[in-house]
Amino acid sequence: MDPLFDRARALDAADPLPTRREAFHVPKHEGVEQRYFCGNSLGLMPRSVREAIDIELDDWANLGVEAHFAGRNPWMPYHELLREPLARLVGAQPSEVVAMNSLTANLHLMMVSFYRPTAARPAILIEAGAFPSDRHAVASQIRFHGFNPDTDLIEIAPDAPGGTLSMQAFEQAFAAHGARIALALLPGVQYRTGQAFDLAALTRLAHAQGARIGIDLAHGAGNLVLNLHDDGPDFAVWCHYKYCNAGPGAVAGCFVHERHARTDLPRFAGWWGHDQSTRFRMGPEFVPTPGADGWQLSNPPIMALAPLRASLALFDQVGMSALRAKSLRLTGFLQECIEDRLNDVLEIITPIDPTQRGCQLSLRVRGGRERGRALFEHLAAQGVLGDWREPDVIRISPAPLYNTFEDIAGFVSSTAAWRKAA
Ligand SMILES: *Cc1c(COP(=O)(O)O)cnc(C)c1O
C-alpha cells in the first residue's frame, strides 16, 4: 500500500473540521465507496433529503390543499424557510436572495431587468469560453433586443497560463469597450479552469464605466466564502445541484442587490412576485414585493425545495468559512501531491494562488487527448471519479463536506500506478 495513505489518514484524523461524509450517500464501486470528485457537477445526496421529501409527501397525502397552512412546514410561506440559509451561503441580506426556477431561467429574468441596451450602449461582456448556457442566454438576449452578437457580444480572451485571465485583461476590456457595455456577466469561479475572481474588483470596474454587472456563481456557491452584498454586483444567479448538494435540477438561487429592492425596474412578472399583503386579493395590477422575492413568477415546487432546505442545513451546521478553510487544506494537499509526484503526468491549469481558486483543480494531461482519456478511464475503473472536459482536461474537485485526504491519496496513488504501468 502506498505510504501516502498513512499520511492522508493522519491528516483526516487531525483535521479541525471532521468530515461530514457520513451525512451523505456515497456511491459504491465494486462494493467500496467511490472517491467522488464530481461535486462540481452533481453533489452527493445528503441522507436527510429522503425524510425531508417524505414529510411533504405525507402532508400532501394527509392534508391536501390545507397543507398550505396546516402542514408541518406550511407551503404558503415555504420559500421563506430558505431565505436566511441562502443569505448566509452567499453573504447577502435576507431580502436580497430567493430560491426559484433554474440558473439559466433566472439569468434570463435578471437580464430582462438589468440588460437594457441602447444604440450607444448595446454590448454584453463575458469571458471567452464561458459555459455554453450562459453564452446562449446572452447571445439570444442581444438578438431579442435587435442587436448583433457578432459585434455586441464582447468576449475577454484568456491572457494568462492555462487559459486563465489576469486582472489586467478585465481592466483593458473595460477601458477599451466600457462606454458600449450595458452588462458584464462574469463567473465567480470559471467552470473549466477553476479560476476564482475578485468580485468586488470586477464590480468596481463595471460600475466605473456605467455598466451593470451580474455574477454567475454556478461554481462559486457552496465553494467560496461570498460577500455579495458588500461586493455589490447588481445581481447573481447560481444552481444548487453542484456544490450545494440539493439534487439533479434543484431549484436555483438568485440575488438582487438591495439598491434595486424598491426600484420599478422593468421585469417579467408573475403572481408570486406580487406584494405579499395583497397577493390574494387577486387584483389586476402588479405591485412587486420589494427585494429579490419580487422576481418570483410562480408558487414554488415544494418537493424540490425540501432537498435544498435539507442540504443548506448542513452548510449552516458547519458554516462557510470553516468549510472554505478545510477546502483550502484539501485542495492544497492535492496540489502538493501532484507537484511532488505527478508533475510528468499532469499540469495544473487552475491558478496556484489559493485566493484565485475554489476547491477544483483542472488538470491537463500531458501527452494529449488520447493519453488523457486513457488516464480518465483508468481512474474510473478504480472507483476514482473526476470529470472530463474536452480536449484534455480532468477536473478534480474535493468537496470539503464529504471528500477526505484519503480520497485524494486514492486519486494520486491510482494516477501514479497508471503512469508506472504505461
Ligand atoms: C452548471 C452551469 C450552468 C447550468 O445551467 P442550468 O440552467 O442549471 O442547467 C450554467 N452556467 C454555468 C456557468 C454552469 O457552471
The ligand as an SDF file (V2000), in Angstrom:
LIG
                    3D

 15 15  0  0  0  0  0  0  0  0999 V2000
  -23.7040   24.3180  -14.3700 C   0  0  0  0  0  0  0  0  0  0  0  0
  -23.7670   25.6310  -15.0490 C   0  0  0  0  0  0  0  0  0  0  0  0
  -24.9400   26.0590  -15.7130 C   0  0  0  0  0  0  0  0  0  0  0  0
  -26.1330   25.1690  -15.8030 C   0  0  0  0  0  0  0  0  0  0  0  0
  -27.3030   25.8610  -16.0930 O   0  0  0  0  0  0  0  0  0  0  0  0
  -28.7400   25.2580  -15.6880 P   0  0  0  0  0  0  0  0  0  0  0  0
  -29.6690   26.3180  -16.0700 O   0  0  0  0  0  0  0  0  0  0  0  0
  -28.6930   24.9570  -14.2220 O   0  0  0  0  0  0  0  0  0  0  0  0
  -28.9300   23.9830  -16.4580 O   0  0  0  0  0  0  0  0  0  0  0  0
  -24.9250   27.3180  -16.2960 C   0  0  0  0  0  0  0  0  0  0  0  0
  -23.8300   28.1120  -16.2300 N   0  0  0  0  0  0  0  0  0  0  0  0
  -22.6880   27.7180  -15.6050 C   0  0  0  0  0  0  0  0  0  0  0  0
  -21.5110   28.6280  -15.5680 C   0  0  0  0  0  0  0  0  0  0  0  0
  -22.6210   26.4670  -15.0250 C   0  0  0  0  0  0  0  0  0  0  0  0
  -21.4970   26.0630  -14.4450 O   0  0  0  0  0  0  0  0  0  0  0  0
  1  2  1  0
  2  3  1  0
  2 14  2  0
  3  4  1  0
  3 10  2  0
  4  5  1  0
  5  6  1  0
  6  7  2  0
  6  8  1  0
  6  9  1  0
 10 11  1  0
 11 12  2  0
 12 13  1  0
 12 14  1  0
 14 15  1  0
M  END
$$$$
